[in-house]
Amino acid sequence: MTDLKTRFIFFSFALFLFSCSREIEFEGQRFENKLVLNGLICSDSLISVHLSRTNTILSDEIPVIENATVSLYCNGKYREALLYLKNGIYKSKTVYPQSDSIYTITAEAEGYPVISATDTVPRRTRIIYGTHSSGNTYDEYGDPHHDYEITISDPPEKNFYELFYIFQNSPNEYLDSYLIGFQTDPVVADPVLRSDSELDYWVFTYVFSDNLFNGTNYLMRNKFLDMGVRGIFTNQFVPTDFEDKYAILRTSSLAYYNYRKSWIRHSNNQQIGNRVEEPLFMTLIGDPTPMYSNVEGGYGIFAAFNQTYYKLEER
């Protein structure tokens, strides 16, 4: 009887969704014609940014800006005009970001308001020690859990971080790029991640602050399912050809922290495609969430981080 009642409720709910939804023509709406600047800067790479403009929600195109004047300032002093390469990329010829330095980008293009963005490069935080082990515990299907322990040497000032655990495969005769796997699906997350890492969403990097361990050597423990996601990359995440597991820790600016937090919420609360493909799941899609931006006069993000890595010892 209970099973019959459950099926009836489910059928009624499905009928309600189908009967109360229909396709309508959307003619679009006016939007502000502004520049969009995106750039994440780190001390190991020349400063570069991507410049485009806003576009209608009905288009998948990213219209790039090719004829802009993009200027770089360091600690309030003009350094250079960034060189245009292709596909909306503007790049410095000489400037590698330095810790504690303040960088400002301005962009001017005919027909658009001038935009600017500023951020400060944080100091690098060290991982003192790190380990990986598997098979200490198992899931319900008999697959081993993966245990990670790292000790973070946190400086006394306020710090923000992004952490990810990877396995890096070097190019070989079958693949001329780097195949990098990210550990996902924590089953027992460290208290720091539980309090500040958006674990209610699907993530494969973990963004957090040092609120719970400021100024200490903090031992972070996380246990994961035997799950991951892989991607192909042109460049290494870790500058070595040894195929091992690594913990990568990014010390980030507040702007980077806010951007990554908003991106996680945004990317997990949108329907992929131009319409709802499965009406039964309409109610499971979250409300649209705004993206954080620190670009004055336009949209986008210009944010800094400093990165370190640790080769994890197997236990």
ZIHU-V500332 format. One record per residue. N is the residue number from 0. RES is the residue in one letter. SS is DSSP state (alpha for helix, beta for strand, coil for the rest). Layout:
# ZIHU-V500332
((N/RES/SS) (N/RES/SS))
This chain:
# ZIHU-V500332
((0/M/coil) (1/T/alpha) (2/D/alpha) (3/L/alpha) (4/K/alpha) (5/T/alpha) (6/R/alpha) (7/F/alpha) (8/I/alpha) (9/F/alpha) (10/F/alpha) (11/S/alpha) (12/F/alpha) (13/A/alpha) (14/L/alpha) (15/F/alpha) (16/L/alpha) (17/F/alpha) (18/S/alpha) (19/C/coil) (20/S/coil) (21/R/coil) (22/E/coil) (23/I/coil) (24/E/coil) (25/F/coil) (26/E/coil) (27/G/coil) (28/Q/coil) (29/R/coil) (30/F/coil) (31/E/coil) (32/N/coil) (33/K/coil) (34/L/beta) (35/V/beta) (36/L/beta) (37/N/beta) (38/G/beta) (39/L/beta) (40/I/beta) (41/C/beta) (42/S/coil) (43/D/coil) (44/S/coil) (45/L/beta) (46/I/beta) (47/S/beta) (48/V/beta) (49/H/beta) (50/L/beta) (51/S/beta) (52/R/beta) (53/T/coil) (54/N/coil) (55/T/coil) (56/I/coil) (57/L/coil) (58/S/coil) (59/D/coil) (60/E/coil) (61/I/coil) (62/P/coil) (63/V/beta) (64/I/coil) (65/E/coil) (66/N/coil) (67/A/coil) (68/T/beta) (69/V/beta) (70/S/beta) (71/L/beta) (72/Y/beta) (73/C/beta) (74/N/coil) (75/G/coil) (76/K/beta) (77/Y/beta) (78/R/beta) (79/E/beta) (80/A/beta) (81/L/coil) (82/L/beta) (83/Y/beta) (84/L/coil) (85/K/coil) (86/N/coil) (87/G/coil) (88/I/beta) (89/Y/beta) (90/K/beta) (91/S/beta) (92/K/beta) (93/T/beta) (94/V/beta) (95/Y/beta) (96/P/coil) (97/Q/coil) (98/S/coil) (99/D/coil) (100/S/coil) (101/I/beta) (102/Y/beta) (103/T/beta) (104/I/beta) (105/T/beta) (106/A/beta) (107/E/beta) (108/A/coil) (109/E/coil) (110/G/coil) (111/Y/coil) (112/P/coil) (113/V/coil) (114/I/beta) (115/S/beta) (116/A/beta) (117/T/beta) (118/D/beta) (119/T/beta) (120/V/coil) (121/P/coil) (122/R/coil) (123/R/coil) (124/T/coil) (125/R/beta) (126/I/beta) (127/I/beta) (128/Y/beta) (129/G/beta) (130/T/beta) (131/H/beta) (132/S/beta) (133/S/beta) (134/G/beta) (135/N/beta) (136/T/beta) (137/Y/beta) (138/D/coil) (139/E/coil) (140/Y/coil) (141/G/coil) (142/D/coil) (143/P/beta) (144/H/beta) (145/H/beta) (146/D/beta) (147/Y/beta) (148/E/beta) (149/I/beta) (150/T/beta) (151/I/beta) (152/S/beta) (153/D/coil) (154/P/coil) (155/P/coil) (156/E/coil) (157/K/coil) (158/N/coil) (159/F/beta) (160/Y/beta) (161/E/beta) (162/L/beta) (163/F/beta) (164/Y/beta) (165/I/beta) (166/F/beta) (167/Q/beta) (168/N/beta) (169/S/coil) (170/P/coil) (171/N/coil) (172/E/coil) (173/Y/coil) (174/L/coil) (175/D/coil) (176/S/coil) (177/Y/beta) (178/L/beta) (179/I/beta) (180/G/beta) (181/F/beta) (182/Q/beta) (183/T/coil) (184/D/coil) (185/P/beta) (186/V/beta) (187/V/beta) (188/A/coil) (189/D/coil) (190/P/alpha) (191/V/alpha) (192/L/alpha) (193/R/alpha) (194/S/alpha) (195/D/alpha) (196/S/coil) (197/E/coil) (198/L/coil) (199/D/coil) (200/Y/coil) (201/W/coil) (202/V/coil) (203/F/coil) (204/T/coil) (205/Y/beta) (206/V/beta) (207/F/beta) (208/S/beta) (209/D/coil) (210/N/coil) (211/L/coil) (212/F/coil) (213/N/coil) (214/G/coil) (215/T/coil) (216/N/beta) (217/Y/beta) (218/L/beta) (219/M/beta) (220/R/beta) (221/N/beta) (222/K/beta) (223/F/beta) (224/L/coil) (225/D/coil) (226/M/coil) (227/G/beta) (228/V/beta) (229/R/beta) (230/G/beta) (231/I/beta) (232/F/beta) (233/T/coil) (234/N/coil) (235/Q/coil) (236/F/coil) (237/V/coil) (238/P/coil) (239/T/coil) (240/D/coil) (241/F/coil) (242/E/coil) (243/D/coil) (244/K/beta) (245/Y/beta) (246/A/beta) (247/I/beta) (248/L/beta) (249/R/beta) (250/T/beta) (251/S/beta) (252/S/coil) (253/L/alpha) (254/A/alpha) (255/Y/alpha) (256/Y/alpha) (257/N/alpha) (258/Y/alpha) (259/R/alpha) (260/K/alpha) (261/S/alpha) (262/W/alpha) (263/I/alpha) (264/R/alpha) (265/H/alpha) (266/S/alpha) (267/N/coil) (268/N/coil) (269/Q/coil) (270/Q/coil) (271/I/coil) (272/G/coil) (273/N/coil) (274/R/coil) (275/V/coil) (276/E/coil) (277/E/coil) (278/P/alpha) (279/L/alpha) (280/F/alpha) (281/M/alpha) (282/T/alpha) (283/L/alpha) (284/I/coil) (285/G/coil) (286/D/coil) (287/P/coil) (288/T/coil) (289/P/coil) (290/M/coil) (291/Y/coil) (292/S/coil) (293/N/coil) (294/V/coil) (295/E/beta) (296/G/coil) (297/G/coil) (298/Y/beta) (299/G/beta) (300/I/beta) (301/F/beta) (302/A/beta) (303/A/beta) (304/F/beta) (305/N/beta) (306/Q/beta) (307/T/beta) (308/Y/beta) (309/Y/beta) (310/K/beta) (311/L/coil) (312/E/beta) (313/E/beta) (314/R/coil))
